[in-house]
Amino acid sequence: MTGLDDPSRSVPRELAPLLRMEVAPVAVGIFEAIEKSIPEYSEFRENVVDGIRQALVKFVDHIAAPDSEPDPHDDIHRKLGAWEFKSGRSLDSLQAAYRIGARVAWRHVCGFAEQRALSLREMSVLGEAMIAHVDELVSLSVEGYAAAQASAAGTLERRRRKLMELLVGDPAGNWQAVLDAAHAAAWPMPERLAAVALEPSAAHADDLPPDVLVDFEDATPYLLVPNPAEVGRWLRRALPGWRAAVGVPVAPQDTPRSLASARRVLVLAQDGVLPGRPVLDCADHLVELTVLADEFLARQLARKALAPLAPLTDRQRTKLAETLLVWLSARGGAPEVAARLQVHPQTVRYRVNQLDELFGDRMHDAEQRFTLELALRAHYLLRRD
């Protein structure tokens, strides 16, 4: 603290040598009080005593030379803050230690003032300077704690990114490396997980569950969700404005398959084959994924199986293909097919007679019926309109 707001400037400099003689007994008194209230600090006596001693020395040095620049390498109190974080504690204990130290130091200041017959003003500015010094030490420790926290978060993020790369690469090929990476990333390996493919977006992302692995920087961003129960429900809340596809839940060794299925669903939605809902689930589109697993072969199947319709006009092909698909899937009579198509039963009978002429025995052979239905579904999925 420098400038006119620095209360140590008002403390007479001739008090510095006298105060310096009090450093050792005050340090002992402060540590004993801290040890009594915060027993866990007893294990780290050397660090705590060193911090107390340096705090007192810095206080006296600043009174002796208020214009001197602080030593940039003297960062024991930042280290104390970082030490608290690395020990798995909050700052509550350290801040309590500072309060205890301030109370003990103030009692010594009162005794010192009485012994040296200080004036009320001298005692007042000395107390104010001490309180300001403690506030500065607390700020340094908070900085150290925050820096250690940020460093740990960055390290954890890098380790989780590495884990994601291993999981979506070839996890089964080196499973021990995956387990080691999961341990380093503090990520318990789940029994099942699901990949979530995301369409790149500038929209913000709200808080995701802490165990979800995230890669928003990939050209095709994705998440890995452990134990993916009700993923779609919280995805809509956590990623407003994003389009997401939830992959098939798999064992972690099969993560690449889950991500591939999610990305495939996203592409089909972008192409208009699937509805453009904000969140799609592969589990709801397994038929489409299966039929279009290889689009080239799906087109070949549709072209070969539906070849009898090729010579017809577009209008004829549309009506007969629609009737054939409903007839194959309904497995009912003309009235049921007519109800689905919203036409007269006699119209259905007429079209079925046409189809019988075109496809012959294939209309009544179980294996051929299956092939025709699969070909028709491929045909409609591939139309993209």
N, C-alpha and C positions, 0 to 999 in steps of 0.2 A: 504494500500500500504506500503510495507516495502522494505528495501535494498537500494542499491545505486540509484535506480530510483525514490526514494521517495523525492520529492522536499521540503517537510516540514522539512527534516533534515537540510536543508540549512538556515532555518529561525532561527534567534537568539532566544533562549528559553526565554530570558528576556522580549521579546515582549508579551508572553502569558498572564501575568497578566494585561497588558495594553489593550490587545485585548478583554479580558474577560469582561472588563467594557463597551465595545461597543456592547455586544451581544443584550441587551434589545432594544436600539434604532434602531440597524440594523434590528432586527426581525420585529419591527413595520413598518419600512420603506419598507421592502421586502413585507410584507403582503399587505400593502396599494397599492403597485404597482401591485401585483398579482390580488387583488380584482378589480382594475380598468380595467385590461385587460381580466380577466377571471371571470365574475360576478358570475357564478354558484358556485364558491368556497366560496362565502359569506355564503352560507347555512352551510358550514362545517368549520367555522372560527376556532373553538377550535382545530380541527385536523390539519388544515393547519398551524396555529401558533405554535402548539406543534412540528410539523415536522421541521419548520424553526428554532425554538429555539434549538432543538436537533442537527440539522445540524451544527449550529454555535458553539455550545458547543463542539461537537465532533471535529470540526476543531481546536479550541483553545486547547483542551486536547491533540490532536495529536502533536501540536507544542511544548507543554510543556513536553510531554513524548512520543517521536516518537517510542520508543521501546516497549511501553505498548501494550498488547493484547486487541483487541476490545471486548466489552461486548457481549456475544452471545445472550443475551436476549434483547439487544437494537436493535430492528429490525423495528423501526417506518417507515423507508423508504421502506422496503419490504411490510409493511402493506399498505402504501400509494399506491404502485403499485397494490396490490390485491384489494384495495378499488376502484381503477379506473375500474378494470375489473368488479367487482360486481355491480358497478353503471351503467354498460352498456356503458362505454366510452372506446375509444382507449387511447393509451398513449400520444397522441398529446398534450392534455391540460396539463398534468403533466410535460412533457418535456418542454413545453413553460413556465411553472411556474419556472422550474429550470433555464432556460435561463434568465428570468426576475430577479430572485433572484441573479444570478451571476452578472448581470449588476449593480443592486443596490448595491450589496456587493462591487463591484469594485470601485464604486464611493466613498463609505465609506472608502475603503482602501486608495484611493488617498488622501482623506481629512485627514485620520489618519497619512499617511506618511508625509504630509505637516506639520501637527500639531506637530509631534514628530521629525521632521527634519531628517527623514530617508534618508539614502544614496540611490542612484539609484539602486545599487545592492540589498539592503535590500528590496526595493519596488518591484523589479523584482522577487525575489525568493518568496516573500509573495504572489504576484499575481499568480505565477506559481503554488504554493501550493494550492491556493484557486481553481484554475481551475481544478487541479487534484482531489481535494476533491469533487467538483460538479460532475465530471465524475464518481467518485465512487458511489455517491448517485444515479445518474441516473441508473448505472448498478444494484444497489440493487433494485430499483423500477422495473426495467425490469424483474429481477429475481422473484420478488413478483407477478408481473402481469402474468408471464408465469406459475408460480406455481399454481396460482388461476385458470388460464385457463385450465391447465392440470387436476386439481382437479375437476373442473366443467365438463370437458369432460368425466372423469372417472365416475362421478356420473350420468351424462346423459346416458352414455353407459349402466350402471347397470340398470337404470330405463327403458331404452328401451328394454333391455334383459328381464326384468320382464314383460313388456307389451307384448312382443312376446310370452312368455310362457302362458300368459292369453289368448291371441288371438288364439293360436293353441291348447289350452286345451279345455275348454267348455265355450266359451265366453257368449253364450246365458244364461247359468245357473247363472251367476253373472255379468250382463252387467254393473251395476254401478261400480263395481270394475275395469272393463276394462276402463271405461270412466275416472275414477280417475287416473288410471295408465297412460293413454294417456296424461292427463293434466300434471301430474308430469314429464312426459318425453318430454313435449313441442312438442307433435305430434298431429296435428289436425286430428280428426277422419274423414276419407274420406267416401264418399257414397259407393264406390266400391274399392276392392283391389284384387290383385292376388298374390298367393304364387308362388315362383320360387324355385323348387328343384334343387340342385346342386350335381353333382358327385364329391366326394372329389378329390382335385387336389393340387399339389404343385405350380401351376402357380400363378403368382401375380394377384392382382385385382386392376385395375385402379380406379380412383375416381367414386364412385357411386353417384347418386343424393342424396342430404342430407336428403330427407324425406323417403328414403328406409331403412327399418329395416333389419339388417344384423345379421346372426348368422353363422359364419364360423367355430365355435368350436364344433358345434353339430356333432355327428357321421354321420348324413345325413344333411349336411349344407343346409340352405335355406334363402331366402329373402322374405320379405313382401313388396309389391309394391303398394302404394296408387294410385288410379286413373290411372290404368295401360294402358295408350294409347301408342301404338308402343313400347312395352317393348322389343320385340325381337331385334329391331334396335339398341338400346343403349346397350343391354346386350352383344352383340358380341364385341362391342368396349370396354366395361368396364371389361369384363371377358374373355380375350383371353386365349385360352388353356383350358377353362372349358367346360363341357357339362351341359346344363341347360334345364329344362322343365318348361314351364310357365303354371301354373294352370288355371282353369276356373275362370274368374272374378266373384266375389261374393260380397254380403253385408258383412261387417266385422264380423257379427255374425256367418257367415258360413265359416270363414277362415279355419277351419279344413278340410272341404270338398275340398277347393281349393288346399290345401297342399297335401291331399291324392291323388287327381287326378294328380298333378304334379309328385309326387313320383312314382305313378303307370306308367305314361308315361316313366319316366326315367328307371324303371325296364324293361319295354317292349323293350326299345331301347337297353339296356344292353344285353337282351336275344336274340336280333336279330329279334324280331317281328316287330319293327318299325325301320326306317332308323336311322343310327347313326350320324345324323347331330349335329352340335355344339349346336344349339338351337331348341327345339321342342315346339310346342304350343298345349296344350290339345284341343283347339278349332278345330284344324285340324285332330284330331284323336278321335272324340266322338264315332264313330261307333266301332272302336277297343276297346275303353274303355268300351262301353256298352256290346259288345259281350263277352268280357273277364272279365267282372266284377266279375264273379265267374268261375274260370277255371274248377273246378270240374264239375259244371253243364253244362258248354259249351262242355266239352268232352262227357258227357252223351248224350247231345242233338245230337252231331255229330255222335256218335256211333249208336244211335237209328234210327235217320232219314236216315242215309246213310247205314243202315244194308244191303239193297239189293245189294250193291256193294262189300260186304265183301267176297263172295266166288270167286270173280274174281282174276286174277293175278294182280300184282302191275302195270304192264304196262296198262292193261285194265282199272283198277280202275282210274289211272291217266288221261287217255284220256277221259273216260266217265264223270268223276267228273268235269274236265275242261270244257267239252262241256255242261254239265248240268248247270254249273254256268253262263256261257255266255248266254245260251239259256234263262235261267230264268231272267237275268238282261237285256238282249237285247229286249225281248218281240217282236222280229221280226222274219222274215222267215229265211230259210236256207242260202240265199245269205249273209244276214247281219252277221249271226253267223259265216259263213265261212270266211268272210272278217276279222273279229276280230281274229279268230283262225288261219288265213292264211292257210286254207285247201280248198279243192274243195267242193262246195255245196253238191255234191252227198255223200261225206264222212260224212257231217253233217247229212244228211237225214238218212244214215245208222246208225249212232250213236244214233240219236233221236229214231229210231225204237227200238234199243236195250234198250234204257232207258224206253221207253213205256212198253216194256215187263217186265222190272225189277220193275218199280214203279207204273205201272197201272194208275188208276184214279188220283193218287196223282199228276201226272204231269199236270193236268188240273183243279184241285181244287185250288181256290185262296188262301185259308188259308194254304193248304198243300204246295203250291208253296212257300209261304213266309217262312214256316218252313224249307223247303229244302234249300232255299237261305241262311237263317241264319245259318243253320247247315254247309253248305259248307264254308261260310266265317269263321266260328269258326274253321273248319277243317284246312283251310289254315293258319290261324293265329297261330294255336297251333302246326304247324309242326316244327317251330323254325329253318327251314333250307332254 
